[in-house]
C-alpha cells in the first residue's frame, strides 16, 4: 500500500501563489519510474486533471498552462505543483495521484481557496 500526503493548500488572494507538495511512501526508485499527477475537484464538479509528470515529461490542462508548474524530486519522493497567478476558479480540493504498475493511489486532498 502506497501512501501519499499532500500539503501546502490554503487561502490566497487572486493573483497570488501557492506551492503544493505530495510525498510518497514508496521507495525512490519506484517513485522515479511512476507517473504522477495533480487533480482538482471543485464543489459540484467532476475531478479533473490539472498536471501530470512522467519522467521528465509534463502535461497541463489548458486552463492552467503558463501559470502552474509540476515538478518532482525523486530523492525526496515528492511531487510539487507551483501555482502562480491564481484565479477564483482555481479554488478546489487538490489531489495527487501515483500510478505504480496497474494500480493507482490517491492522497487525501488539500484545500485551495482563492479570494477575489
C-alpha positions as CSV (number, residue, x, y, z in Angstrom):
1,X,0.0,0.0,0.0
2,X,1.4,3.4,-1.0
3,X,0.5,6.5,0.9
4,X,0.5,10.0,-0.5
5,X,0.5,13.0,1.8
6,X,-0.4,16.4,0.3
7,X,0.4,19.7,1.9
8,X,0.6,23.4,1.0
9,X,-3.0,24.3,0.4
10,X,-4.6,27.3,2.0
11,X,-6.3,30.7,1.4
12,X,-4.7,33.1,-1.1
13,X,-5.9,36.2,-2.8
14,X,-6.4,36.2,-6.6
15,X,-3.1,36.8,-8.3
16,X,-1.2,35.1,-5.5
17,X,0.8,31.9,-5.4
18,X,0.9,28.6,-3.6
19,X,3.1,25.5,-3.8
20,X,1.6,22.1,-3.2
21,X,3.7,19.1,-2.2
22,X,2.9,15.4,-2.3
23,X,5.2,13.0,-0.5
24,X,5.0,9.3,-1.4
25,X,5.8,6.4,0.9
26,X,7.2,4.2,-1.8
27,X,10.9,3.8,-2.4
28,X,12.7,6.4,-4.5
29,X,13.5,4.0,-7.4
30,X,9.9,3.1,-7.9
31,X,8.8,6.7,-7.3
32,X,11.2,7.9,-10.1
33,X,9.5,5.5,-12.6
34,X,5.9,6.2,-11.7
35,X,3.7,8.7,-13.5
36,X,2.2,11.2,-11.1
37,X,-0.5,13.8,-11.4
38,X,-2.3,16.6,-9.7
39,X,-6.1,16.7,-9.9
40,X,-8.7,19.0,-8.5
41,X,-12.3,18.9,-7.7
42,X,-14.5,21.9,-7.1
43,X,-17.9,21.6,-5.4
44,X,-20.5,20.2,-7.8
45,X,-17.9,19.4,-10.5
46,X,-16.1,16.3,-11.6
47,X,-12.5,15.7,-10.6
48,X,-10.2,17.0,-13.4
49,X,-6.6,16.5,-14.3
50,X,-4.5,19.7,-13.7
51,X,-1.0,18.5,-14.5
52,X,0.9,15.3,-14.8
53,X,4.6,14.3,-15.0
54,X,6.1,11.1,-16.3
55,X,9.9,11.0,-16.1
56,X,10.7,14.5,-17.3
57,X,7.7,14.9,-19.5
58,X,4.9,17.2,-18.3
59,X,1.3,17.8,-19.4
60,X,-1.1,20.6,-18.3
61,X,-4.7,21.4,-18.5
62,X,-5.3,24.3,-20.9
63,X,-6.8,26.3,-18.0
64,X,-3.5,26.3,-16.1
65,X,-0.9,26.4,-18.8
66,X,1.6,29.2,-18.2
67,X,0.5,29.6,-14.6
68,X,1.2,26.2,-13.0
69,X,4.3,24.1,-13.0
70,X,4.6,20.5,-11.9
71,X,7.9,19.1,-10.8
72,X,9.3,16.2,-8.9
73,X,12.2,15.4,-6.6
74,X,12.9,11.7,-6.8
75,X,15.3,11.7,-4.0
76,X,12.7,13.2,-1.7
77,X,9.9,11.1,-3.3
78,X,7.9,14.3,-3.7
79,X,6.0,15.9,-6.4
80,X,5.2,19.6,-6.4
81,X,2.7,21.9,-8.0
82,X,3.7,25.5,-8.2
83,X,0.6,27.6,-8.8
84,X,1.0,31.3,-9.8
85,X,-1.5,33.9,-10.8
86,X,-4.2,32.1,-9.0
87,X,-7.8,32.8,-10.0
88,X,-11.0,32.2,-8.1
89,X,-11.9,29.4,-10.5
90,X,-8.8,27.5,-9.3
91,X,-10.3,27.0,-5.9
92,X,-10.8,23.3,-5.3
93,X,-9.6,20.4,-3.3
94,X,-6.3,19.3,-5.0
95,X,-5.3,15.6,-5.0
96,X,-2.2,13.9,-6.1
97,X,-2.1,10.5,-7.7
98,X,0.6,8.0,-8.4
99,X,0.4,5.1,-10.8
100,X,2.5,2.0,-9.9
101,X,2.1,-0.9,-12.2
102,X,-1.6,-1.5,-12.7
103,X,-2.6,0.3,-9.5
104,X,-3.3,3.9,-8.6
105,X,-3.1,5.6,-5.3
106,X,-4.5,8.9,-4.2
107,X,-3.8,11.4,-1.5
108,X,-6.3,12.8,0.9
109,X,-6.5,16.1,-0.8
110,X,-5.6,19.7,0.2
111,X,-8.0,22.6,0.0
112,X,-7.1,25.6,-2.1
113,X,-9.2,28.7,-1.6
114,X,-8.8,31.8,-3.8
115,X,-10.4,35.0,-2.7
116,X,-11.4,37.6,-5.3
